[in-house]
Amino acid sequence: MRQHKLALCKYHFLEWVCDQTERNINKYKLFTKNDRVLVAVSGGKDSLALWDVLNKLGYLTAGVYINLGILGNDLYSVKSQTLAEKFASDHNLVLHISNIKSEYGKTIPEFSETNKRGKSKPCSVCGLIKRHTMNDNASKLGYDVLVTGHNLDDEVSVLFNNVLGWQVDFLRRQAPFIPAKEGLIPKAKPFCRFYERETAAYAILANIEYMEDECPFSVGSTTIENKELLNQLEHQRAGTKLAFYLKFLKAKKDIFTDLENDMYTEELFPCPICGQPTPKPGYCTFCRMVTRS
Amino acid sequence: MRQHKLALCKYHFLEWVCDQTERNINKYKLFTKNDRVLVAVSGGKDSLALWDVLNKLGYLTAGVYINLGILGNDLYSVKSQTLAEKFASDHNLVLHISNIKSEYGKTIPEFSETNKRGKSKPCSVCGLIKRHTMNDNASKLGYDVLVTGHNLDDEVSVLFNNVLGWQVDFLRRQAPFIPAKEGLIPKAKPFCRFYERETAAYAILANIEYMEDECPFSVGSTTIENKELLNQLEHQRAGTKLAFYLKFLKAKKDIFTDLENDMYTEELFPCPICGQPTPKPGYCTFCRMVTRS
């Protein structure tokens, strides 16, 4: 790991990932051993590695898997659900399953066809539905915190995009921990300081069977373009990604006044259908989409 | 020009550059027709194109050329001074010449060899000396404003670097206009919204003879690496560079409180030798370097 000037054997690498995760959890005050933690599981390397690490560290975890109904040539959702279920049963852990088609009547590709947000790509619709469904599951099932497997490359790619467009409200809200807000459960990203290579190495060395295929809709996405560019930068100057992210977290405190109390600058209203907060009075974007379709 | 969805013939392109420059000067309140404007001239396309445009628009201009004593294989400083002088005499304009070696005893490469700032590359020493000497010339000769030929690619490359390292004080100060401060003359960048391709096209179409060689020390610099990366982004999404810069200027107003009165957050003290402001009481970095060498 050039950015850390560190080389480890298999045994010490696995231990290092666990130690660093515990450190991040404490450093960013994400949750404690008493909290009921719900892990958002996609079946990919990051979320399964995260679940594995949290379980080893002795946290009280369950998983939630959302079947998006994405098939492609590789039966994407079918395969990833099987892998998530296998991990849960191998480790004797509870996995909640949500199915978009059975719960809301349509798959992600079907929603995206009938919605103007999804005209070119279903990614925007998919993000909206996942955020809603994750939060819904976590609140209804009584969990204290929702955790996601976002790694440093994910965070840096989003940060890069928000900086290119100087989206000040998004910059303000990007953090390893998003506190609770009426109708929104707290969200945490314990893997936010790990490079993607590191989470992949963990999953392989820990013998986790994970979904290796990328989502068929991700080809040519801005996120992937950004990641390629940032990899070039990292290659030219090792440690750039980590420094970019950590210095951002530090700078935020200087540039955004009253950040603690004011992560959401806009007033929020509860949606009359689902109760989740929305920036305008009336139905939230999710419920408008589902009821209209 | 993909970013503007605009294609112009030679005649209208030259006119467009002049019109847009006038618009920038007014938009960012850079200077007026009554101000005595000193143009920092390197002999390259940007500074000579800028001088040409300002002259055509009827501003009261003179130039200042700083001979840095950089030779390389191509007699860099000799050739660029000749081209700056030719432009001035062809257009019947005043050009002040400063020579680092005769004024301060050493060339840029010589200063950089004896100074720890210049250990790997003389760029840091060169920037320091140029900033000092420009400001010194402008104040002593009684000009109202110093203008530089920085184009959009220059500005975006610096912005990108400051964002990667989240250098909040540098971000705060990056602007098309830097107001006067005791000992510092105002600085303006009328070309900050032009792509490098546009200033190059102007220089060629206006038949300006300019220095085509890059500074021999610029090879492999961070600035050039950044520019290549940003060109890739621009290629993938036309207009990215312009949007990145303009949205930054807009976002600055939201994220930095009291920007007008508070561009310099730190207290500044006059250097006892040259009188220019410095963040600590005592000699400024420039005078320390010159007196120590």
Interface residues (C-beta under 8 A of the other chain):
Chain A: V163 L164 G165 W166 V168 E225 L229 Q232 L233 Q236 T240 A243 F244 K247 F248 K250 A251 D254 I255 F256 T257
Chain B: V163 L164 G165 W166 V168 E225 L229 Q232 L233 Q236 T240 A243 F244 K247 F248 K250 A251 D254 I255 F256 T257
